[in-house]
Amino acid sequence: MLTDAQWAMLEPLVEQCRPKGKTPRNDLRRTVSAILWRHENGAKWRAVPAELGPWWRAAQTFIRWARLGVWERLLNLVREGGIQLGMTFLDGTNVRAHQKAAGAH
């Protein structure tokens, strides 16, 4: 969960970027916390703790905001504001394909 200090810095930036209407304003902090929790832990959406709200709301919000470019705008605002980011996401996905998938005979 975002601390009061973290949310105080992040909330005005989120409000500038987010589409209005879909995510209730009073639930926004919890939804953003759920999204951050999921990405910190690398867990599936359904594993988001219940105290962070319905997992499907966090998943829908994340996907909708990604399609609308909200995350890029938010990142740019954070950078412009001189806020130091404290986490890095690395994608370690490794998918093995059958040898014939690469054209081998």
N, C-alpha and C positions, 0 to 999 in steps of 0.2 A: 504494500500500500504506500502511496506517496505520502511523505510527511507534509505537515502544514507549510513548512518553509519551501519545500520543493514545489508544492502545488501553487503557492503564492507567486513563484517565479514563472511557472508553466501556464497557469490558467489564462492570463491575458493573451499569451501567444496562441494558445489553442482557440480562444474565442475569436481571434483575428482570422484564423484559417478555416475553421470548421464550417460545414454547411449547417444552416440553422434548421431546426425543426425535427430532424430524425432522432437525435439522441437527446433525451430530456436533460436540461441544464443541471438539474439537481442530482442527476445520476452520472454526470460527465466524469467527475473525478474517479469514481469507482470503476467506470468503464475503461478509462485510460490506464488506471492501475492494473486492471485485469489484462489488458493488452501488453503492458510492460512486463507483468509477471510471466505471461506465456512466453514471451520472447527471451526473457532472462533464463528461464528454465528449460526451454526447448521442448516443452510438453505439448500435448495435443490440446486443442481448444476445450474439449470436454473435461480436461483435468484442472481447469481453472477453479480455484477454491470458491465455494458458494458465497463466502462473505464478500467476494469481489463482484457479485451480481451474476446474472445468467450468462453462461459461457457463450450462448448463441448471440447475445447482444454484443459482446466484445468482438466475436468473430465477424458479425455483420458490419459493425462499425469499422473495424480494421480494413476489411475488403472494400467497403464503400469509399472510405477515405483514400485508400490506395488508388482506386480507379479515378477519383476526382483530383488527385495530386496534392491532397492535404498534407501528407507526410513530408513531401519535398518542400512545400511552402513553410511548414513548421520548422524543419531543419534549417532552412535559410534564415528564418527569423531568429532562431536560437544562435546561429553563428554571428549574425549581425549584432545581436545583443551582447556578445562577448561571454556568453555562458559556456563554461567548460563542460563538455560531455564526458560522462563517467563510464560509458560502456561501449563495447564494440561487438558487433554481430559478425560472426563468421559462419558461412554455410559450408558444412562438412558433408554434404550429401554425396554419396557415392552409390551409383547404380551400376550393377554388373549386368552386362548383356551377354547373350549367348554368342559364342565365337562366330557363328554365321551372320550375326547382326552387323558385323563390321566388314562383311564381304569376303571372309575367309572361306575356302572350299574344303 
